[in-house]
Amino acid sequence: METSALPKWEQLRVRQAEAEYDSVKKDARVAYALWCLTGIIGGHRFYLGDTARSIAMLFTLGGLGVWTLLDVVVVGRRVRAVNHSRRAAIMTRYGILEG
C-alpha cells in the first residue's frame, strides 16, 4: 500500500497494521517443510490453523496417505488463502480499505 500521500497519523496506522500482519502471516516454505516431515499426521494443517482437518489426518494417518499426497498441491493455495484472510481481518480492524 502506498503511504506517501497519506497524513503522518494515517501512515503510522498503516505501518502498525502491516507490522501486525507480518507477525501472523504464514510461510509456504515452512508449510511445505512440515508437509514433508509430518504430512501423514497433518502437521502442516495444524500450522495453517486447520485444526479439525489436522485431527482427522492424525487419526486416519492422512487418509491412509491419500490425503497427504493430495495436500502437496493444496498447501500453497491454502497458505495464500490463510494469509489473505488474516490480512483482510487486520486491515478491517484498523479501518484500512484496500483496493
Phi, psi and omega per residue, in radians:
M1 nan 2.279 3.128
E2 -1.337 2.107 -3.077
T3 -1.911 -0.111 -3.031
S4 -1.132 -0.491 -3.125
A5 -1.487 -0.063 -3.095
L6 -1.599 2.689 3.026
P7 -1.097 2.777 -3.080
K8 -0.971 -0.786 -3.106
W9 -1.109 -0.595 3.122
E10 -1.270 -0.661 3.087
Q11 -1.058 -0.723 3.117
L12 -1.090 -0.748 3.132
R13 -1.105 -0.725 3.119
V14 -1.133 -0.747 3.119
R15 -1.101 -0.694 3.108
Q16 -1.103 -0.763 3.127
A17 -1.108 -0.771 3.126
E18 -1.098 -0.691 3.123
A19 -1.136 -0.708 3.106
E20 -1.122 -0.748 3.109
Y21 -1.085 -0.760 3.127
D22 -1.033 -0.524 -3.112
S23 -1.379 -0.304 -3.093
V24 -2.029 -0.133 -3.093
K25 -1.214 2.637 -3.121
K26 -1.708 2.622 -3.107
D27 -1.868 2.222 -3.128
A28 -1.086 -0.604 3.132
R29 -1.102 -0.715 3.105
V30 -1.151 -0.747 3.140
A31 -1.067 -0.760 3.118
Y32 -1.191 -0.641 3.085
A33 -1.102 -0.743 3.090
L34 -1.140 -0.630 3.096
W35 -1.087 -0.743 3.136
C36 -1.127 -0.717 -3.039
L37 -1.521 -0.644 -3.021
T38 -2.301 0.385 -3.074
G39 -1.015 -0.676 -3.074
I40 -1.134 -0.429 3.118
I41 -1.917 0.158 3.014
G42 1.419 0.410 -3.127
G43 -1.017 -0.674 3.127
H44 -1.162 -0.574 3.101
R45 -1.238 -0.665 3.040
F46 -1.034 -0.783 -3.140
Y47 -1.007 -0.653 -3.108
L48 -1.505 -0.026 3.092
G49 1.529 0.184 3.116
D50 -1.557 1.208 -2.989
T51 -1.084 -0.788 -3.112
A52 -1.079 -0.792 3.118
R53 -1.156 -0.617 3.113
S54 -1.089 -0.795 3.139
I55 -1.133 -0.698 3.095
A56 -1.075 -0.744 3.117
M57 -1.157 -0.655 -3.139
L58 -1.048 -0.800 -3.069
F59 -1.468 -0.227 3.099
T60 -1.956 0.155 -3.066
L61 0.910 0.934 3.096
G62 1.127 0.645 -3.095
G63 1.078 0.737 -3.063
L64 0.972 0.612 3.072
G65 1.634 -0.388 -3.094
V66 -1.160 -0.864 -3.137
W67 -1.040 -0.703 3.138
T68 -1.082 -0.764 3.130
L69 -1.152 -0.663 3.112
L70 -1.184 -0.529 -3.113
D71 -1.157 -0.362 3.118
V72 -1.057 -0.544 3.116
V73 -1.426 -0.557 -2.987
V74 -1.540 -0.452 -2.994
V75 -0.998 -0.840 -3.126
G76 -1.052 -0.770 3.107
R77 -1.121 -0.683 -3.122
R78 -1.170 -0.672 3.092
V79 -1.073 -0.797 3.126
R80 -1.085 -0.717 3.135
A81 -1.148 -0.754 3.124
V82 -1.102 -0.791 -3.139
N83 -1.122 -0.720 3.117
H84 -1.077 -0.775 -3.139
S85 -1.124 -0.765 3.139
R86 -1.147 -0.738 3.122
R87 -1.097 -0.776 3.128
A88 -1.061 -0.730 -3.139
A89 -1.126 -0.737 -3.132
I90 -1.170 -0.803 -3.121
M91 -1.131 -0.644 3.081
T92 -1.122 -0.744 -3.141
R93 -1.092 -0.606 3.123
Y94 -1.510 -0.048 3.128
G95 1.280 0.539 -3.120
I96 -1.852 2.193 3.092
L97 -1.668 2.310 3.118
E98 -1.884 2.476 -3.106
G99 -1.993 nan nan
